[in-house]
Amino acid sequence: MLNVFLLRHGQTAWNADNNRYCGRTDIPLTEKGIQQAGIVRDQLKGTSFVGVYSSPLERAFVTAGIAAGKPVIKDNRLIEADFGAWERKTKEEFIAAAPQLWHNWMDDPAAHRAGGTGETGLEIVTRVDDFFRELLQRHASGNVLVAAHNGVNRLYLAYRLGMPLKNYRMLVQDNATVTVFTLSDHNDFTLQHLNSKF
């Protein structure tokens, strides 16, 4: 059985700015975000990881490196969602500009593109699921740390829990918190901890 420690990156300036949407824009952690990653490292002290993986974006890669204290393998399939026209804007700003886009996404993100031109929810969960299926083939057992992002993490969790993707926002993963789940030989999924600080 493989134990996955799914980590959301630490705080960025856009997280602190009314949760401004940051998909593919590669911005660094704030000083608070770096401190948060150090707290995760302390919380996971004593946990041995057979592998550490992250999104290619700096905020996730740096968080993973600090938290695990060992080399990190970047994987493009873990990159944050492409938010299209919502990138760099707060939810209030982009809903005011084009409310129908948000309505479509909230009604059925699996079929609609984020921000009108970004990824669909189905495209996101397909690439993330592909990563985890390959990960299970690489590591049949042990602990792995995977650092990624709020959007992709919650969509993937909703998918694996059998929820309609439109319910992904019912799941919470704060900056620098860990969600733990197990994957079995047959890719069976069991959620152990959600949004945890150990």
Secondary structure, DSSP 8 states (H G I E B T S, - for coil): -EEEEEEE---BHHHHTTT---SS----B-HHHHHHHHHHHHHTTT---SEEEE-SSHHHHHHHHHHH-S--EE-GGGS----GGGTTS-HHHHHHH-HHHHHHHHH-TTTSBGGGTS-BHHHHHHHHHHHHHHHHHH-SSEEEEEEE-HHHHHHHHHHHTT--GGGGGGS---TT-EEEEEE-TT--EEEEEEEE--
